[in-house]
Each structure stands twice: as structure tokens, then as C-alpha cells.
Amino acid sequence: MQRIAAEDTVEFRQGEKHIYGTVLKGTKDDEGRMQYTILAEKLIYRGIPEEDILKDFGQDL
């Protein structure tokens, strides 16, 4: 998977929903895996694992 950067627009999975949002930041969890904080509309989703990001549209959407 390509590197996901802050301000990229992404499609991600939250439960059974597919949501579009903007990456605010990426951090590593205790096991060294990437997880992201994403802003979608007025909601902030924290701790979204990299495997739940379905598509990265980059910054030019």
C-alpha cells in the first residue's frame, strides 16, 4: 500500500459502513502498526488501522 499522508482524502471502513474523510495524522500503536485519525464531516474517528483504509485518493480530490 502506498504511504498515507496527512490531508489525504481516504475511503475507510468503520464497522459495516464505508466512509470518506481526511487524514489528520498517523501514529503507530504499541505493536508498531499504523493507525490514523480521520475527520469525516464533523466527526473525528481515532485509531483507524491501516488495513481498514480501502482507498487513498491523495490530496487532489
N, CA, C and O of each residue as an XYZ file, in Angstrom:
244
protein
N       0.849     -1.187      0.000
C       0.000      0.000      0.000
C       0.884      1.235      0.000
O       1.944      1.251      0.625
N       0.445      2.259     -0.699
C       1.221      3.500     -0.722
C       1.173      4.187      0.630
O       0.314      3.892      1.461
N       2.089      5.090      0.836
C       2.163      5.812      2.098
C       0.986      6.772      2.209
O       0.740      7.558      1.293
N       0.270      6.718      3.303
C      -0.878      7.589      3.540
C      -0.373      8.798      4.322
O       0.232      8.645      5.384
N      -0.617      9.986      3.803
C      -0.099     11.210      4.411
C      -1.237     12.039      4.998
O      -2.404     11.870      4.643
N      -0.863     12.944      5.912
C      -1.842     13.897      6.464
C      -2.440     14.699      5.318
O      -1.747     15.044      4.360
N      -3.707     14.987      5.423
C      -4.502     15.749      4.469
C      -4.913     14.950      3.239
O      -5.538     15.505      2.335
N      -4.578     13.652      3.181
C      -5.074     12.806      2.096
C      -6.553     12.512      2.326
O      -6.994     12.350      3.464
N      -7.301     12.446      1.252
C      -8.693     12.019      1.315
C      -8.713     10.507      1.155
O      -8.106      9.966      0.231
N      -9.412      9.829      2.053
C      -9.436      8.363      2.035
C     -10.859      7.843      2.170
O     -11.749      8.531      2.670
N     -11.051      6.612      1.711
C     -12.268      5.855      1.980
C     -11.869      4.801      2.996
O     -10.899      4.073      2.787
N     -12.609      4.710      4.098
C     -12.252      3.742      5.126
C     -13.478      3.025      5.642
O     -14.613      3.462      5.448
N     -13.220      1.914      6.302
C     -14.277      1.059      6.830
C     -14.432      1.339      8.323
O     -13.451      1.344      9.067
N     -15.666      1.570      8.752
C     -15.998      1.733     10.173
C     -17.175      0.812     10.430
O     -18.318      1.158     10.130
N     -16.897     -0.364     10.986
C     -17.946     -1.373     11.109
C     -18.340     -1.838      9.722
O     -17.488     -2.270      8.946
N     -19.612     -1.755      9.402
C     -20.085     -2.142      8.074
C     -20.189     -0.959      7.117
O     -20.526     -1.136      5.946
N     -19.902      0.243      7.606
C     -20.000      1.447      6.779
C     -18.697      1.717      6.043
O     -17.615      1.367      6.514
N     -18.821      2.349      4.876
C     -17.673      2.876      4.147
C     -17.807      4.392      4.190
O     -18.812      4.943      3.741
N     -16.802      5.060      4.725
C     -16.870      6.496      4.972
C     -15.703      7.172      4.274
O     -14.616      6.603      4.170
N     -15.935      8.395      3.792
C     -14.877      9.208      3.191
C     -14.491     10.288      4.183
O     -15.354     10.860      4.850
N     -13.202     10.570      4.285
C     -12.745     11.593      5.208
C     -11.330     12.040      4.875
O     -10.729     11.574      3.907
N     -10.811     12.944      5.685
C      -9.472     13.499      5.514
C      -8.600     13.064      6.682
O      -8.983     13.205      7.843
N      -7.424     12.535      6.364
C      -6.493     12.082      7.390
C      -5.931     13.300      8.128
O      -5.409     14.228      7.510
N      -6.045     13.283      9.446
C      -5.464     14.347     10.261
C      -4.043     14.000     10.683
O      -3.147     14.842     10.631
N      -3.841     12.738     11.107
C      -2.495     12.297     11.479
C      -2.442     10.782     11.515
O      -3.464     10.104     11.611
N      -1.225     10.273     11.436
C      -0.976      8.845     11.547
C      -0.016      8.600     12.696
O       0.938      9.355     12.880
N      -0.258      7.558     13.467
C       0.609      7.187     14.583
C       0.787      5.674     14.571
O       0.061      4.956     13.883
N       1.758      5.202     15.336
C       1.964      3.764     15.467
C       1.402      3.305     16.806
O       1.544      3.986     17.822
N       0.761      2.138     16.789
C       0.246      1.570     18.037
C       1.385      0.864     18.784
O       2.537      0.920     18.355
N       1.068      0.212     19.881
C       2.074     -0.450     20.710
C       2.803     -1.576     19.985
O       3.922     -1.934     20.354
N       2.177     -2.127     18.966
C       2.779     -3.219     18.208
C       3.482     -2.739     16.946
O       3.975     -3.557     16.169
N       3.538     -1.431     16.729
C       4.233     -0.859     15.578
C       3.413     -0.748     14.312
O       3.952     -0.413     13.257
N       2.109     -1.026     14.394
C       1.247     -0.901     13.216
C       0.695      0.521     13.130
O       0.442      1.164     14.148
N       0.515      0.996     11.907
C      -0.007      2.351     11.703
C      -1.497      2.393     11.987
O      -2.240      1.466     11.662
N      -1.918      3.500     12.605
C      -3.335      3.785     12.806
C      -3.517      5.278     12.559
O      -2.582      6.060     12.728
N      -4.718      5.667     12.162
C      -4.953      7.029     11.694
C      -6.110      7.705     12.423
O      -7.043      7.055     12.895
N      -6.016      9.012     12.496
C      -7.099      9.858     12.965
C      -7.660     10.533     11.724
O      -6.921     11.172     10.974
N      -8.974     10.393     11.503
C      -9.609     10.856     10.266
C     -10.808     11.735     10.597
O     -11.617     11.402     11.464
N     -10.911     12.856      9.900
C     -12.049     13.764     10.018
C     -13.016     13.493      8.875
O     -12.647     13.595      7.705
N     -14.265     13.143      9.219
C     -15.309     12.901      8.224
C     -16.509     13.746      8.620
O     -17.125     13.523      9.661
N     -16.832     14.721      7.773
C     -17.874     15.702      8.110
C     -17.469     16.414      9.396
O     -16.461     17.120      9.414
N     -18.235     16.243     10.469
C     -17.923     16.894     11.749
C     -17.462     15.886     12.798
O     -17.313     16.234     13.970
N     -17.235     14.641     12.385
C     -16.838     13.588     13.319
C     -15.369     13.238     13.149
O     -14.849     13.211     12.034
N     -14.711     12.972     14.263
C     -13.313     12.540     14.237
C     -13.278     11.065     14.622
O     -13.785     10.671     15.673
N     -12.676     10.262     13.761
C     -12.511      8.839     14.014
C     -11.047      8.606     14.379
O     -10.151      8.945     13.605
N     -10.804      8.035     15.543
C      -9.440      7.790     16.029
C      -9.138      6.301     16.022
O     -10.020      5.466     16.224
N      -7.874      5.993     15.786
C      -7.436      4.595     15.873
C      -7.880      3.725     14.716
O      -8.069      2.522     14.889
N      -8.051      4.311     13.532
C      -8.435      3.526     12.354
C      -7.185      2.797     11.849
O      -6.224      3.448     11.439
N      -7.177      1.462     11.872
C      -5.993      0.732     11.420
C      -5.806      0.853      9.906
O      -6.761      1.040      9.152
N      -4.552      0.740      9.491
C      -4.226      0.890      8.074
C      -5.000     -0.085      7.193
O      -5.351      0.254      6.064
N      -5.271     -1.292      7.692
C      -5.988     -2.287      6.883
C      -7.456     -1.910      6.658
O      -8.102     -2.478      5.778
N      -7.992     -0.973      7.428
C      -9.364     -0.513      7.226
C      -9.456      0.653      6.245
O     -10.559      1.105      5.935
N      -8.334      1.144      5.757
C      -8.358      2.188      4.731
C      -8.421      1.488      3.386
O      -7.496      0.775      2.997
N      -9.518      1.700      2.682
C      -9.783      0.985      1.443
C      -9.170      1.663      0.232
O      -8.703      0.987     -0.685
N      -9.164      2.988      0.213
C      -8.668      3.731     -0.947
C      -8.099      5.054     -0.472
O      -8.696      5.733      0.364
N      -6.942      5.418     -1.009
C      -6.304      6.704     -0.718
C      -6.362      7.537     -1.992
O      -5.734      7.191     -2.992
N      -7.109      8.627     -1.958
C      -7.260      9.488     -3.118
C      -6.192     10.568     -3.185
O      -6.150     11.334     -4.148
N      -5.334     10.644     -2.184
C      -4.312     11.684     -2.149
C      -4.920     13.014     -1.747
O      -5.981     13.067     -1.126
N      -4.235     14.082     -2.108
C      -4.669     15.423     -1.711
C      -5.424     16.163     -2.806
O      -5.922     17.265     -2.575
N      -5.516     15.575     -3.990
C      -6.108     16.289     -5.119
C      -7.476     15.732     -5.504
O      -7.700     15.406     -6.670
N      -8.380     15.618     -4.559
C      -9.716     15.120     -4.874
C     -10.641     16.259     -5.195
O     -11.816     16.037     -5.488
